[in-house]
């Protein structure tokens, strides 16, 4: 029998330049018991991740944002947080145009728009992966 995961101990950093997307994702994940921290861009995400005492279990980031892409942000954050799990999301029909084809082995992707159940299932899958 598998032990139940205590999601209230898991923190997700949500990075998306669209406030409505961040708000919706936060609401869905918080309702499931996750701790959610939001960033509107890579600079804000770097700042939040740079607070060493803050545990971040999952980076949930849009792939296409002004300035720095989600893939570049993930690579950067993983240099100081090598155990960080990453879930990329994009609303573009062909995310390979924006770097999805260059994702590292073991990377995870979620196509926007998504249903709440799809989001929570994918988050659980990624957090449970090794």
Backbone bond lengths (Angstrom), bond angles and torsions (degrees), N, CA, C in turn:
res aa  C-N    CA-C-N  psi(-1)  N-CA   C-N-CA  omega(-1)  CA-C   N-CA-C  phi
1 X - - - 1.446 - - 1.526 108.78 -
2 X 1.317 116.65 129.86 1.466 121.36 -179.87 1.518 110.31 -78.77
3 X 1.327 115.57 140.43 1.459 120.22 176.03 1.525 108.85 -72.15
4 X 1.309 115.76 142.47 1.462 120.03 177.91 1.523 109.39 -73.82
5 X 1.308 116.82 136.13 1.452 122.06 179.16 1.518 109.75 -79.47
6 X 1.336 115.86 134.41 1.460 120.71 176.63 1.524 108.03 -88.38
7 X 1.334 116.22 92.86 1.467 120.32 -176.15 1.516 112.23 -65.07
8 X 1.342 117.63 -20.56 1.461 119.31 -179.13 1.525 111.56 -66.88
9 X 1.308 117.57 -11.05 1.462 121.69 177.24 1.531 111.51 -97.95
10 X 1.318 117.26 0.34 1.459 121.13 -177.86 1.527 110.15 -103.99
11 X 1.337 114.82 133.68 1.456 121.07 -178.70 1.518 110.08 -114.57
12 X 1.317 115.68 133.35 1.456 122.56 -178.73 1.525 108.78 -117.53
13 X 1.330 115.76 127.10 1.466 122.07 174.18 1.522 107.32 -95.62
14 X 1.321 117.17 113.51 1.465 123.42 -179.06 1.525 108.08 -100.44
15 X 1.340 115.81 122.33 1.460 121.05 -179.01 1.526 108.71 -122.42
16 X 1.317 115.69 116.22 1.464 121.75 178.31 1.518 107.58 -157.62
17 X 1.328 116.92 138.22 1.458 120.13 -178.50 1.524 112.96 -78.54
18 X 1.320 117.75 -7.26 1.466 121.65 178.50 1.528 110.11 -97.40
19 X 1.339 117.90 112.67 1.470 120.35 -178.49 1.530 113.37 -56.24
20 X 1.331 117.73 -38.24 1.461 120.50 -178.77 1.527 111.36 -64.09
21 X 1.336 116.76 -37.93 1.469 120.55 178.78 1.519 109.59 -67.25
22 X 1.334 116.69 -47.32 1.472 120.14 179.28 1.523 110.82 -57.76
23 X 1.317 116.13 -45.58 1.458 120.91 -177.98 1.529 111.52 -62.77
24 X 1.321 116.05 -44.55 1.459 120.25 179.97 1.531 110.84 -64.26
25 X 1.315 116.89 -46.89 1.464 121.06 -179.69 1.531 109.97 -62.06
26 X 1.337 116.60 -44.40 1.466 120.07 177.74 1.516 111.18 -57.82
27 X 1.326 116.86 -46.57 1.467 120.96 -178.61 1.528 111.56 -61.19
28 X 1.315 116.12 -45.38 1.464 120.42 -178.97 1.524 110.84 -63.15
29 X 1.335 116.27 -47.62 1.465 119.51 -175.88 1.532 112.05 -73.16
30 X 1.331 117.43 -37.77 1.464 120.30 177.92 1.523 110.62 -63.57
31 X 1.321 117.04 -36.50 1.464 121.10 178.17 1.527 111.49 -63.94
32 X 1.333 116.37 -23.06 1.465 121.21 177.56 1.531 111.73 -88.74
33 X 1.330 116.40 -4.97 1.453 120.38 176.99 1.518 115.77 102.58
34 X 1.317 117.46 -0.18 1.468 120.22 178.79 1.525 110.20 -75.36
35 X 1.328 115.44 150.83 1.462 121.04 168.82 1.526 105.73 -86.79
36 X 1.319 117.13 128.79 1.464 121.35 -175.00 1.526 109.07 -122.97
37 X 1.342 114.38 130.79 1.447 122.41 175.63 1.521 106.32 -118.32
38 X 1.331 117.29 134.91 1.466 121.30 -175.71 1.521 111.98 -110.52
39 X 1.335 114.35 144.88 1.466 120.90 172.96 1.521 107.87 -138.47
40 X 1.346 115.52 137.58 1.467 119.85 -177.95 1.521 113.21 -86.36
41 X 1.327 116.83 -12.52 1.463 119.73 179.35 1.522 109.95 -162.11
42 X 1.323 115.89 179.74 1.464 120.84 -176.61 1.524 111.62 -64.03
43 X 1.336 118.04 -37.77 1.463 120.16 179.46 1.525 111.35 -60.93
44 X 1.318 116.67 -46.41 1.468 120.14 179.01 1.529 110.70 -65.20
45 X 1.323 117.15 -37.27 1.465 120.86 178.48 1.527 110.67 -65.29
46 X 1.333 116.37 -42.60 1.473 120.35 177.47 1.523 110.45 -59.97
47 X 1.326 116.06 -43.54 1.457 120.74 -179.97 1.531 110.55 -60.56
48 X 1.328 116.51 -48.96 1.468 120.52 -179.68 1.529 111.62 -63.57
49 X 1.316 116.35 -42.00 1.465 120.28 -179.69 1.518 111.51 -71.11
50 X 1.328 116.52 -25.06 1.452 121.07 -179.42 1.515 113.49 -74.98
51 X 1.322 116.64 -13.75 1.457 120.45 176.07 1.520 106.94 -76.31
52 X 1.318 115.97 94.36 1.464 122.70 -170.52 1.513 116.47 -52.29
53 X 1.326 117.32 -29.04 1.455 118.94 -177.92 1.528 112.46 -79.25
54 X 1.322 116.93 -11.27 1.466 120.95 -177.85 1.531 110.04 -84.99
55 X 1.320 116.16 117.22 1.460 120.41 175.39 1.525 108.37 -77.73
56 X 1.305 116.29 134.05 1.464 121.51 173.96 1.519 106.61 -129.60
57 X 1.321 115.70 117.62 1.453 121.03 -177.63 1.518 112.36 -90.94
58 X 1.340 116.05 -30.65 1.462 120.58 -175.69 1.525 110.14 -143.60
59 X 1.318 115.09 133.26 1.462 122.07 169.63 1.519 106.32 -99.72
60 X 1.329 116.79 116.29 1.460 123.07 175.99 1.515 105.91 -109.85
61 X 1.341 116.62 104.09 1.455 119.92 -170.95 1.515 113.09 -129.49
62 X 1.333 114.11 143.80 1.452 120.97 170.98 1.526 107.19 -67.20
63 X 1.301 116.88 146.73 1.461 120.29 179.56 1.514 112.14 -80.05
64 X 1.329 116.65 -34.73 1.461 120.71 -174.42 1.521 108.81 -114.03
65 X 1.343 114.77 111.37 1.461 121.10 178.58 1.524 107.91 -139.18
66 X 1.316 117.19 157.13 1.464 119.22 176.04 1.535 110.25 -60.90
67 X 1.304 116.47 138.32 1.460 120.15 177.36 1.507 112.94 89.35
68 X 1.308 116.50 -91.12 1.463 122.40 -174.95 1.527 109.72 -110.86
69 X 1.314 116.52 132.79 1.465 120.80 179.58 1.526 110.38 -71.83
70 X 1.306 115.47 161.08 1.464 120.81 176.70 1.515 112.06 -62.29
71 X 1.337 117.05 -36.41 1.467 119.36 179.49 1.522 110.66 -66.55
72 X 1.331 117.59 -42.04 1.468 120.50 178.18 1.529 110.50 -65.46
73 X 1.320 117.17 -40.60 1.462 121.10 178.18 1.525 110.08 -60.77
74 X 1.318 116.71 -46.46 1.468 120.45 -179.11 1.526 110.89 -60.36
75 X 1.320 116.94 -46.64 1.472 119.96 179.00 1.523 110.89 -58.38
76 X 1.329 115.74 -43.00 1.466 120.59 -179.12 1.532 111.63 -63.91
77 X 1.332 117.00 -48.58 1.462 120.19 -178.24 1.526 111.77 -65.53
78 X 1.319 116.06 -32.10 1.469 119.16 -178.56 1.529 112.48 -72.31
79 X 1.318 118.37 -13.69 1.462 119.22 176.35 1.525 110.89 -69.01
80 X 1.327 117.38 -30.97 1.460 120.77 177.99 1.528 112.53 -105.24
81 X 1.326 116.54 -12.32 1.469 121.90 178.90 1.536 108.15 -132.72
82 X 1.329 117.25 72.73 1.467 119.96 -173.59 1.531 114.66 -63.50
83 X 1.320 118.28 -19.77 1.464 121.03 178.98 1.525 113.16 -91.12
84 X 1.334 116.34 1.99 1.459 120.86 -179.02 1.523 110.01 -63.38
85 X 1.317 115.81 130.18 1.473 120.50 175.21 1.520 107.49 -93.37
86 X 1.340 115.63 147.86 1.460 120.73 -172.97 1.522 110.20 -131.02
87 X 1.322 114.63 134.92 1.456 122.47 172.81 1.524 106.95 -127.43
88 X 1.332 115.81 116.03 1.460 121.73 178.41 1.521 109.32 -90.16
89 X 1.332 116.35 149.34 1.462 121.12 174.66 1.525 108.48 -138.09
90 X 1.331 114.45 151.53 1.456 119.85 178.61 1.516 109.65 -157.30
91 X 1.320 114.62 147.09 1.453 120.90 175.88 1.512 112.62 -95.93
92 X 1.331 117.13 -2.81 1.462 120.35 -179.60 1.523 109.89 -77.90
93 X 1.323 115.36 139.52 1.467 120.71 -177.81 1.517 111.84 -63.61
94 X 1.325 117.15 -29.99 1.459 120.83 -179.07 1.532 109.01 -124.89
95 X 1.340 117.03 83.24 1.462 119.07 -176.58 1.528 113.60 -66.46
96 X 1.323 118.68 -13.41 1.467 119.71 177.40 1.523 110.86 -64.19
97 X 1.341 117.07 -24.38 1.472 120.41 177.10 1.525 111.39 -65.41
98 X 1.333 115.94 -19.09 1.465 120.07 -174.77 1.522 112.54 -119.55
99 X 1.318 116.93 22.35 1.455 119.16 172.29 1.512 115.80 109.89
100 X 1.321 119.77 -3.53 1.459 119.71 -178.60 1.522 111.97 -63.63
101 X 1.330 116.76 -27.29 1.457 119.75 179.40 1.531 111.10 -73.91
102 X 1.318 116.79 -13.99 1.463 120.39 -179.23 1.527 112.23 -105.00
103 X 1.328 117.50 11.54 1.451 120.06 179.43 1.523 109.73 -66.90
104 X 1.308 115.09 143.04 1.454 119.71 179.10 1.520 110.07 -64.94
105 X 1.323 114.46 154.73 1.463 120.28 175.37 1.530 108.18 -55.74
106 X 1.294 116.96 135.69 1.454 120.90 -179.94 1.518 113.61 91.66
107 X 1.337 117.34 -2.35 1.462 120.18 177.10 1.524 109.29 -74.75
108 X 1.301 115.26 155.39 1.459 121.29 -177.14 1.521 109.25 -123.15
109 X 1.336 115.41 149.93 1.451 121.02 -175.31 1.529 110.47 -137.41
110 X 1.345 115.70 142.31 1.458 122.92 177.78 1.527 108.17 -130.86
111 X 1.321 116.33 123.58 1.461 121.80 -179.75 1.521 109.98 -81.69
112 X 1.343 116.94 130.91 1.470 122.06 172.45 1.515 108.11 -87.77
113 X 1.293 120.15 150.31 1.461 125.87 -9.23 1.530 110.53 -73.92
114 X 1.311 115.78 157.91 1.456 120.66 179.95 1.523 108.87 -133.99
115 X 1.316 115.15 158.65 1.457 121.39 176.86 1.531 108.04 -85.86
116 X 1.326 117.20 152.41 1.464 119.37 178.65 1.534 112.99 -52.64
117 X 1.316 117.08 -42.36 1.469 120.08 -179.27 1.530 111.56 -65.16
118 X 1.325 116.48 -34.64 1.465 120.39 177.82 1.526 110.17 -67.62
119 X 1.329 116.84 -42.84 1.461 121.06 177.88 1.524 110.80 -60.59
120 X 1.318 117.13 -51.73 1.464 119.69 -175.74 1.525 111.50 -65.36
121 X 1.329 117.61 -36.61 1.464 120.15 178.10 1.524 111.11 -66.28
122 X 1.321 116.91 -41.67 1.465 120.70 -179.57 1.525 110.79 -67.92
123 X 1.320 117.36 -41.22 1.463 121.12 177.15 1.519 109.84 -60.13
124 X 1.310 117.33 -46.06 1.468 121.57 179.75 1.530 110.44 -61.97
125 X 1.345 115.92 -41.94 1.469 121.13 178.69 1.534 110.49 -59.92
126 X 1.311 116.27 -47.00 1.466 120.23 -177.28 1.527 110.62 -67.84
127 X 1.317 117.54 -44.12 1.454 119.95 179.70 1.531 111.64 -65.38
128 X 1.309 116.74 -27.51 1.473 120.38 179.90 1.517 113.51 -87.23
129 X 1.335 117.10 -6.72 1.474 120.28 -178.13 1.525 110.82 -79.01
130 X 1.326 114.09 158.88 1.474 118.53 179.26 1.507 110.50 -108.76
